[in-house]
Amino acid sequence: MANDVRNRTGKNATGGAFITWAYVFLYLIIGISTYIHHVHPWILSVPDNRNVASWQHPAFEETAIYDRMTEEERRQVLKEGVPQGGDLTAQFATDLFMIIVSWFCFIHARANFGSWMASCFFIGSFIFTGLEESIWILTGRYLGGLLEHNPGGTFFGTYWFSKGGFWFFETPLVACLGWFAIAYSCVWVAGKVFPRMGLWGRAVVGGLIAMGTDLWADPVATSPELMNWVWAKGDFFLFFGIPFYNFIGWFLLIFLFAVIWEKLPDMERKWGRTGSSALFLTVCTSGTVLVALFIYVVWFLVSGGILHQFGLETVVQIPKGW
């Protein structure tokens, strides 16, 4: 696909003023979100990493990590807080590392698909994942504890990220950049391994690769030693302590995003570069809401009710202390 896209879009094309303003808007949101998260955390009820006992919706006892911990680990977290949760130097250093990794991915995308499509992939994936994560986080934070008839039990909340230097709403920069790097790598690998496969097939392969990556990454990142993000109890069908809908979400997001992004050249021929850029980012923005609703209805209400009838609550359980 790379050569075809280069020939049609121009290797050094930038996408015009629309993309430039999209970057400006993105950086503005990051700046405001970062300021609010660190300076005025009360505005979005950001959980305190240093005072775990103050957590609400969910409380510390209502989190999945609580069940994974030994009594000694629980006492330590209650006393000292989230591991390295207050070390902003380390968190900004992690952001810097991911910025470098993402920059290499962006250079690769620009060399193979042109600046315009590379920028669309970066901005689109950033917005796609940042909004999707923030919707789930803030919905769980403010509505947690209200859904007492959830198929898996009381819905205490969803999850939240405990660490981050820069933020996009309530999603840390490292998560958005990590999603961009993983998404682009998976889409590229799928195209290289299956060059003759159609668009939908490559998107499926890319989504499966991303889901496989997340299968081992999340259990480690949510371990008592790291606690990079925290899951609430009330979710059913856990896999290594992680709600299975998380992996389904990864697949759906990568799959849908890959399809929409590869349609950009066709969209450009119909609506021009500015029009197709606007349409692409609009679809990315609205798509996050639709994916969230799809997961909630299909997984929580339909699949949750069926699996609960068969007594399925977990696939692989992580022993305490791991």
N, C-alpha and C positions, 0 to 999 in steps of 0.2 A: 504493500500500500504506500510506502514511504515515497518511492520515486514518482508514483502517480500524483500524490498530493503535492510534491515539490513542483512538478510541471504545471499544475493547475493553479496553485496559489502563489508561487514565487517564494524562493527560499528566504529572502530577507524582508518580506512584507511584514508590517507590524500590526495591521488591522485598523490603523487610523486612530482618530481622537477618541472613539468610543472605548477602545481597550485601555488607552491611557487614563481616561476618567474612571474606568473600572478599577484600575490599580490604585488610583488616588482614593477612591471610595473604600476599597478594601483596607488600605493602610490606615485610613481615618477610623474605621470601625475597630481595628486592632488597637490603635492608640487609646481610644475612648474606653474600650472594654478592659484593657490592661490597667488603666487608671482606676476605673471603678472597682475592679476585682481586688486590687492591692490597697488602695487608699480608702475606698468607701465600700467595704464588703457587705455591709448591712443592706445596701440597696437591692442586691440579688440574693440576700440571705446565704452568703457563701459560708459553708461549714468551716469552723476554726480548726486548723491542723494541730494547734498546740493544746486545745481543750476538747478532747474527744468526748468527754462526758456531756458537753453542751450540744451535741448533735441532735437534731430533730428531723423527722420525716426523711430518713429513718434515724432512730437513736442507734447508738453503737451496738446495743444488744439485738437490734433488728437488722443488722447487716450480715451479709453472707460471710464476710471475713471473720466475724465473731465466732462462727461455728468452726472455722478452720484453725483457730488459734488454740494454743494450750493456755491453761490458767496463768502461767508465768508470762506468756506473751501478752495476754489481755491486761495484766497489771502493769506491764512495761509501757504499753501504748497509752493506758489511762494516765500514767505518771508523766511520760515524756512526750506524748503526742505521736503523730504520724512520723515514721522514720524519714529524716531529712526534709520534713514538711516545711520547715521554716528557713531552709538554706536556699535563699534566692540566688546566691552566686552560682551554686551548682545547677539550679534550674535554668538560669539564663545561659549558662555554659552549654547545657543540653540543647537549648534552642539554637545556639550558634552552630553546634554540630549538625543539627537537622537542616539548618539553612544551607550549610555547605553541601550536604548530601542532596538536598533538593535542587541546588544550583547545578550540580553535575547532571541530574536527571533532566533539568530544563534545557541545558546545553545540548544534551543528546536529542531531546525532542525537537529543538529548534533546528539542529543539523539535519534531521530526517524528515520533518514535517513542515518546517518553516516557522517563523516567529509568531505568526498569527495563530496557527493551530496550537503551538506550544503554549502561548499565553492563554488561549481558551481552555486548554486542559488544566493549566495551573490554577487560574482564577475559578474556573467552573468546579474543579474538584475541591478546592479550598472552601467555596461556598456550600457545595453539596454536602460535604462531611461536617463542616462547622455548624451549619444550621440543623442538620439532622441530629447531631449529638446534642446541641443546645436545646432543641425541642424536647427530647427525651429527658434531659437533665432537669430542666425547669418545670416541665409537666410533673415529673415525679416529686420534685422538691415542694411544689405548692399544692399538689393534689394527693400526695402520698398519705395513706391512712384512710382515705375516703372510700376506696373500692373494697369493701369488706366481703363481697361475694365473688371476688375473682376466683376462677376455677382452681388455682393453685393455693388459695388461702388469702389472707389479708394483704392488700397491695400497699406495702410500706413506702414505696417510692421506686425509683429506677436505679440510677447510679450517678456518680459525679467524679470528676478528676480532682485529685487532691494536690497536684503539683503543676507548676507552670510559671514561666517568666512572663512571656507575652500571651495574650488571650484574644480569642475571637468570640465575643459574647461569653458563654461559659465553657468554651472548648479551648484548651491550651494550644498554642501555636505548634508545639511539637506534634500534637495529634493530627492537625490539619496537614502539616508538611509531610508527616509520616504516611498519611493516607494518599497524598499526591505521589510520593515516591513509590509506594507499594502498588498503587493503581496503575501508574504508568509502566512500571517494570512488568507487572502481570500482563497488561495489554500487549506490550512489546514482545514478551516471551511467547505468548499465545500465538501471535502473528508469525513469529519465526519458526516455532515448532510445527505449526499447522498452516503453512503458507497458502494452501489450496482450499482451506476450509472457508466457508462463507462467514459473513459478518456475525450472524447470530451464534454460530458455532464457536467462533473465536471469543465472543463475549462470554459464553458459557465457560470456556476453558479458563479465561482470565479470572472470572469470578470464583471458580473452584480453586485456582492457585492462591488467590487472596484469602479465601476462607481457610485453606490449609495452613497458610502462614499464621493466621490469627488463632488457629486451634492450639498452637504451642506458645504463642506470644502472650495471650491474655492470662492464662493461669499463672505464668511467671510474674507478669506485671502486677497482678492483684495479690501476690503472696504476702504473708505477714512481714517479710523482710523489706518489701518495696512499697506496697499499698499505693501504687501510682493512681489507681482509681478504685472506687468502692462501690460494691453492688448491694442493693437492698434485698432483704428476704421477701418472700411472697411470689417469687417467680418459680415456675415449675420446670421440670425436665432439665436438670442441670447437667452439664458436661464438664468435668474437672472443675466444678465449683462456679462455672460461668453459665448464665441462662442461654439455652440453645438458640433463642431468637436472635442473639447477638451475631452468631455465625451466619444465620439466614440473612440478617440485615447486611452483613459484609458482602455476601454473594449477590444479593439484589442490587446493592448500590454500585458495585463494580460492573455488573452485567449491564444495567440500564445506562450508566454513564458511558461505558465503552460504545454502546450502540448509538447514543445521541452524539457523541463526539465524532465518530467516524462518518456520521451523516452531514457533518459541517460543509464539506465541499459541494454536496448536492444542494444544501440550503443556500450556499453562497451564490450558486448559479441562478437561483430563483429570486432571492431577496437582496443580493449584494452583500458585501462584507459587513457593513455596519448593521444592516437588518438581520443578517444571520447571527451576528455576535449577540445582538440584543435578544433575539429569539432563543439562542442557546442558553444564555445566562438566565433568562426568564424560566425556561424549562427546568434548569438546574435548581432554581429557587423554589418553584412550585412543586417540583418532583420530590423534594425532601418531605413535604407535608403529606403527599400521596403515599410515599413509601411508609411513613410512620403510621398512617391510618390503615394501610394494608396489613402491616405486621400486627397491629393491635387487633383488628377484626379477625383475620385469618388465624393468627397464632394464639393470641390470648383468649379469644372468645370461642372460636370453632375448635382448633386443634387442642387448646387447653382443656376444654370440656371433655373431648374424646379421650385424651391421654389420662386425664384424672379418673375417668371411669374404670380404666384398666390398672389404676394404681401406679402409673409410671411417673416418678418424680425426679429420678436421677439416672444417669447412664454410668458414669464413672465418678466415684467419690474420692476426693483428695483427703488423705489422713490428716488429722490435726497436727499442726506444727510444720506442715510442709508449705 
